[in-house]
Amino acid sequence: MDKETIDYYNNNYEVIYHTYIQAKEGGIKDFFHIAFPSQNSKILDIGAGSGRDLLYLLQKGYDAYGIDASSNLIDYVKSKHSNLEKRLLCNTFPTEDIKFNFKFDGIILAAVLMHIPKEELINFVYNIKENLNDNGRLLLSIPNEREVDSNYRDENNRLFYIYDPSFVQLLFERAGFQLTSKWNSGDSLGRQNLSWTTLIFELKYSSKLRPLDKIEQVLNRDSKTATYKFALLRSLCDISVNSLNSVQWLKGNIVGITIDLIVERWIKYYWFLFEETKFIPQHNAESKDNIKIAFRNQLSELMNKYKKSGGYSAYLDKRFEDTKEIDLLRRKIRYTIVEGPIKHSGTHQEEKFFSYDSNLKALLIPSDLWIEICLMNYWIEDALVLRWAELSVKMSKGELEIGFILQALLKEDYIKRDVELAKQIYKQNENYCVWTDKKLGSSFDVDHIIPYSLWHNNNLWNLVPTDPKINRQKSDKLPHKSLLTKRKDKIISNWELLNQNYPTRFQNEVISLLGKSNILNNWENKLFSSLVESIEITAMQRGIERWGL
């Protein structure tokens, strides 16, 4: 801690004691019951100073202790309050270890952080973390303003940094804390032009990694000889958007994700890489005339089969026919996923982030990691694609440019808009605009409920007949929830028509969104609910304009 600041408190201990001990109302003690709801909690007050807050905690039944860097102030306080003799110690934390031989359920930093030099902040934060129990609470207050000189010293030569609350939040959250509450309030001593921000943090990840750190560790734990980990994590990001309700929430804070959902995404990602005219290696040892990754030959054969009939888009139309060729490819990719990135997601069994349940035929992932992927999928996926491209450049020994590989990895954005099958079905029946109920003639549009520009999704459940004028108005906007609710019956009647004509394709596309168990009964309401949820999440996460009549 800063010497000049300690000197001020040592030289003025008596005045400081009487000033603060007389301040009975306000201050950080107003937040004790919120930060520390259990009065049996063991609490440490860092920068205990006058002992005012420490005495209040003891009075309320807390098992409270305190430390302060001013030896003179500590001695004076103890002379006034003998019950603090073994509870209040002189300590220049964080340069000196805390002398209590136990951890705490809560720590208080009342008007302390501003006296910590910037170069000591990281050490200070991690020392606090080391002295807190799991899920322990941190209650701190920082000033919002203060007149200081160019060296960040006030009129009493105390070090006085004004740390922005958002910076403080980042500082602690990077160390595994989570902000739970935040307030602004006046000064308990009645000083004008001085206000305080009070923050409560909870230590969520003491010895554990935060969810995003887990993703980083999956990628960096060992050398990457293939691009499989990027493909796996990118698949999870995709599923969290397009197949959110297909996952299973299992006991033990585990989420199960059907392995075949991942397999289909691997076919898509690697299809676009393999069809490029230049060979793009996906393994350190891979070359055009040498060793190939596990499934390259089988996928390349399938690609050749569909090359003249439309490529990947043609495959999408036929993928539910379960030909022997497609089935063998899926088995090979499934085996590669399980024996590759799932099996090697950790060095030791207890560190593994992914596992495979052969009975459920599902990848198992910790629920906190899945939640983080759901919340941050767009950001995570963008980073994954870039790093995938960088690794591919490295595997090509620098022969390929990153822009060329990125174009291949992002080629799914160019999957053609395909509404022909849906249009054929609607043409054979009496049609009404799904949004206005206007009767349609032979000339009508087929609208993507979730715009094609957002999801590139040509699944039949996403395609509905519309009046061309209305379709132009809707454009790339997402329909309002109120409009969806109003037109629910019409949307479902269109789904029933599509299901009657192409049940295999329609049901498999619904399964990819809902999961197999949800197709057995009442699928119409489940699908509608999932559609509404998907639209609301997409609108919120991506800031998409809404549309209504």
N, C-alpha and C positions, 0 to 999 in steps of 0.2 A: 504494500500500500504506500501511497505517497507520503514522504517524510514531513514535508511542510504542513500537510493537512493534519497529520498526527500531532505535530508540535502545537498547532492551534488548539486542539482539544486538550492536550496536556497542560497548556498554559492558562486555559480558561475553564477548567473543569467545574469549578464551583458555580460560576454564572450559568454555564450550560445545563448543569444538573437542575438548578432551581427554575430555569426558563421552561424546560421540557416537562419536568415533573408536575408543574402547575397546569399544564395544558390538559385538562380533563376530557374535553369533548373533541370529537372529530379525529382525523388522522387515520392511520392504517388499521387501528384496532377495530374500526367500524366494519372491517371486512373479515375479521377472524372467524366468525361463525359461518361465513360462506366458504372460505378457503379450507377451514378445518372443522367439518361438521361433527367429528367425534371428539369429545372433550377428554378422552383417554389418550389422545395423540401425544407423541413425543415431539416437541417443537424446538427448533433452534432459531434464536434471534441473532442474526449477524449484524454487527453494528448496534449492539444493545444500548450503548450510550448511557443515558440517565437511568435506565432500568424500568422506565415507565411501562413500556409494553410487556416486558418480562413479568413485572408484578401483576399486571392485569391478567395475563395468561394464567398465572398460578392461582389467582383469585377465582378464575372461572373453571378451575379444575384440570387444566392442561399440565402435562409433565414437561415443563418448559425450562430451557437453558439458554444462555446467552454468551456471546463473545464480543470483544471490542478491542481495537488497537491502542486505545489510550489507557496506559497503566494508571495514570493519576485519576482519571475519571472512574475507572473500575474500583480502585481503592476507596475513593470517596463514597461511591454508591454502596459498597459493602459496609462501610462504617455506619451508614444510615439504615441499612436493611440486612440484618444478620442472616435472614433466611436465604439470602443469595450467595452466601459464602462459597458453597460448593457448586453453585449453578451458574455463576458468572465468572468468566475467565478472561485474562488478557491474552489476545491472540492476533497476530498480524496476518490473518487469512487474506489471500491464499498462499503467501510465501511461507507460512508456517502451518503445519498440519493441525487440525482441530484435536484438542487433547481429550475429548470425550471418547470413550471406547465403544461407541455404538452409533448406529445410523438413526436417522430421524424420519418421522412421518410427514413433517412439514418444516420448511425453512422460510424465514422472513428476512427481506432486504428492504428495510424502510429508509429511504433517502441515503442509500449506500452506493449504488452503482455509479453515480456521477463522480464519486471520489476515486474510482478505479482507473488507472492509466490505460489507454487504449491497448498498449502492448501487453497488458496483463489480463485483458478481458477473456481470452480463450481459456487460459489456465484457470481463471476465476470460475467460469461457467462449468468446466469439467470437474473442478474440485467440489462444487456444489452438488453436481450429479453423483459423485462418489459418496457423498454423505447423506443421500436420500434413499429411502426404501423404494422398492418398485411401486409405481402408482402414487408416489409421494407428491405433495403439493409444494409449490413455490409461490409465495406472495411477495410482490415487490412494488415499490413506488418510485417514480422518477419525476423530476421537475420538468415542466414544459418550457420554461424560459428562465433566464438569469443573466444579469449583467456581468460579463467577465472581460478580462483583457485579452490581448492577442495570444497569451500563453494559457488561456482557459483557467484563469485564477480570479476569484472574487475579491472583494475589498479586504477580506481577512487572509488573503494569500492561500486559501484552500483551493485545491484542484476541483474544478467544477465543469465537467463535460455535460453538455445537453445532448443526450442520446435520444434519437427519434424512436418513438414506441414501435414503429414497424421494424426498425433495425434491431431493437431488443427482441422482438418476436422472432425474427429470423435467426438471431444469435442463439437463442435457446432451442428453437425448433430443430435447428441443424444438429443439436446435441442430443436429440431424442425427446424433448419436451413437447407438449401440445398446449397451445393457448386455450383456456376455457372461458375466461371472463376478462372484461376490460371496462374501466370507468375513468371519468375525469371529475375532479373535485377541487374545492378551494383549499387554502392553507390552514392547518389546525392552529397555527399561532397568530392567525389573522393578518399576515403580511399581505399588503396590497400587491397586485400585479404578479402574484405567484400562485400558480395552480399545478396540480399533480395528476399524473396518469398512474392508475393502479392496475396491475396485471396479475392474473392467477394462471399459473402453468401446472400441468400434471406431467410427471415423468412416465411416459408411455413406453419408452424403449431404452431401458437401462443397459441390459446386456444384450438385448435383441437388436437386430437391425430394423430400421424403419422399412415399410413396404417398398418404397422406391430404391432404397439401398440394397434390398434383396435382389431386385431386378438387375442392378448394376453388378452385384456379386455373381449372379448367375452368368452374366456375360464375361466377367473378368477373372473368375476363380481359376480357370486354367487356360492353357493356350487353345486357341480355336483352330482346329484343323479343317473344319467344315463350317458352312453357314447355317447349320441346323438350328442353333439356339436363336438366331435372329428370326428364322422362319417360325419357330414355335411361339415366341413371344409376340410376333406380329399377328399370328393366327389368333392368339388370345385377345389382342386389341380389337381385331375384326369381329370376333364372336361377341365381345362385350357390347358392341354396337348393333350388330345385325341379328344376333341369336341370343339376346340377353336372357330370355325366359326359358331357354332350353337347358340351362344348367341346373344341377341338383344341389340344394343346400343340405349338407350332411351333418351328422353329429360330430362334435369335437372341433368346431370352427373350420370345417373343411368344405370346399366346393368341388363337385364333380362335373367335368366337362367331357361329353361324349367324344371319344377319340376320332370318330369318323368326321365330325365337324372340322377337326384340325386337318385330317387327311385331305379333305376337299380343298382347303385353302392352300395346302402345300402343292397340290396339283396345279392350282392357278398360278401361284408365285413362280414355280420352277418352269411351268409351261412357257411363260413369257421370256424367261431367261434363256431357255434352251432353243427357242425358235429364232433367236437373233442370228444374223449371218456370220458374225464373229463369235468364236467359241468363248464363253464366259465361264472360267473354272469356278467350281463351288467347293473345292477341296484343295488343300496344299499340294497334294501329289497328283492332282487331276490335270490332264492335258488332252488335246483332241485325239491323239493317237496312243494314249497311255491309259492309266487307271481311270475309271469313271466312278462318280458317286453311286451309291447303292442302286438307285432306281432310274438312272439316266437312260439306260438302254430301253427299258420297258416304257417309260414315258415318251421317249422319242418315237418309238414304234406307234404308240397311240396317236401322237401328234401327226405322223405321216398319214395315218388313216383318215384323219379329219381335215387334212391340209387343203384339199380341193373343194371341200363342202362348207368351208367357213371357219376352220380352225377352232379356237377355244369356244366361240359362240355356238358352233355346231355341236361340240362336245356337251355343252350345257343342256342342249335340247335332248340329248340321248343318254345322259349320265345315269338316269334312273332305270334304264333297261337292264342293268346288271349283266352285261355280257361277260363272258369268261375273261376276256382281255382286261376289261376295266376292273373286275374283281381281283385279278392277280396283281395288278398295279397297286390297288388300294392295300392289299395285304402286305406288299413289299414296303410301301411307305409307312404303314402302321407299325411294322416291325422296326423300321429305321427310327421312327419317333420314340418308341418305347425303349429301345436299346441304345439310343443316342442321347438326345438332350434331356429326356426324362430321367434316365438312369444316371446320367453324369451331371445332374444339377447341383451336386454337392460332393465334397471330398469324402465326408464320413456320413454314415447312415443318419445320424441325428441332425446333420446340417442340411439334409436334402430339402429342397423347396418344392419339388414335384415328386409324385409317385404315380403308379399305375395300378388300377383295380381291374383285374382280369374278369371278375364277375360282372361288374358294371360296364366294362369296356370303356372306362373313363379315366382321364387324367385327373389326379387329385391335387388341389392347390390350396394353401392356407387362405381362409376367407378374407383376412386383412389385406393380403396381396391382391386378391381378386377385386376387392372394393376399390383399391387404389388404381388398378388397371381400368375399371369402369369409369372412374372419375377423371382420369388423366389420359384416356386412350389415344386421343388425337395427337397430343404432345409426345407421348411415348412412341407411337408408331412412326412419327416423322423422324425422331432420333434414331430409331431402329433401322429404318430404310437407309438413312445416310451412312450409318456405321456398317451396314451390310454391303453397301456399294464400296466403301473404303476398303473393307476386307477383300472384296472381289478384285479390286485393283491390285492389291498386294499379292493375291494369289496368281494374278496374271503376270507377275514380275514387272509391273508397270507398263505393260504393253497396251492396256486398255485405259481409256479416260473415264473419270468418275461420272461425267455427264451422260455418257453412252450407257453405262450400267444403270444409273438412276432412271433413265428413260424406260429401260426394260422392266425395272422393279415397279414402276408406276404405271405400266401400260394398262393395268386393269381399269384405269380411268378412261380408256378408249374402247372398252367393251361396247359394241354397238347397241344402240337402242333397238329393242326387238319386241314389238307388240303384235306381230302378225297372227300368231296362234290365237291370242285373246280376241283379236278383231274378227277372225273367221267365226269363232263361236258366237260372238255378239251379233254378227250379221245374220246368222241363221235363226235369230229369235227377235221378238218384239223388244225394242230397246227404249230406255228412258235415261235422260241425263242423270247421273248419280247425284249431282249437286243441286239441280233445279227441278227434277222430275219432269222436265219437258220431253215430250215424245220425240224420238230421233228417227230420221229417215235413213236412207242408205249412206248418206254422207255424215260421218261423225268421227270424233277423235277418241283415241284410247289414252287415258291419262294415267300417269304414274302418281298414285296417291302421295307417296313419299317421292319427291322429284328425282328423276333420273340423275340429275346433276349432283345430287347429294349422296345417294347410295349406289348408283349404277345397278339397280335391282330390277330385273325383268321378271321376277317371280309372278305367277298368275294372280296371287292374292293382292298384288300391288297395282293391278291393271283394271281400270274401270271405264265404261263408256261415258263420254261427256259431249256436250254441245261445243263445237269448235270455238265459238265466241267466248264461252265461259272458260274453256281450257286456256285460251290466250290470256285471260284476266288472271287466272291462277298462276300460270307460268311456273317459275321455280320457287314459289312460296309454299309454305306448309299450311294445311287447312286448320282453322281454329277448332278447338275441342268442342265448342258448342255446335258447330256445323257438323262435325263428325257424329256427335250424339244424335242430332236431329235426323241425319241421313243413315243411321245405323242399319235399319231394316233393309234399305235399298242396297247398301254395301254388302250385307250378308246374302241377299238374294242373288247378287252377281256371283259371289263366291260359290254358292250352291250350284249355280249353272255351270261354272268352270269345273267344279268337282265332278259333276255328272258326266261331263264330256271327256275330261282327262284326269281321272281319279289318281292314277299313279304319280303323275308329275305334280299335280296340285297338292296331294297329301305329303309327298316328300318335301316339297318346298315349305309347307306349313311346319313339318317336323323340324326343319332347319331353324325355324324361328322359335317354336314352342317346346321342342323335345318330343320324343315318341310317346311318353305317357299322357301328354295333354291332347293327343289326337283321338283318344279312345271314346270320349263322350263330351258333349257340350263344347265341341271344338269351336263352334261359331262365336260364342261369347268370349272364349279364351283368346281366340285370334283377334277379335275386335279390341279387347282390353290391351293386348300386346301391341297392336297397331297404334292405339292412342298413346300408350306409354312411350313407344319408340319415337313418335312424333314430338311429344313433349320434351323428351330428353335431347333429341337432335336440335330442336329449336333453342333450348336453353344452353346447351354446350357450344353450339356454333353460331348463335345469334341470328337465326334465320327469320326473315319477315313472315308474319302470319297472314292468312287470307280467309275472308269470309264474305257472305252475301248480305 
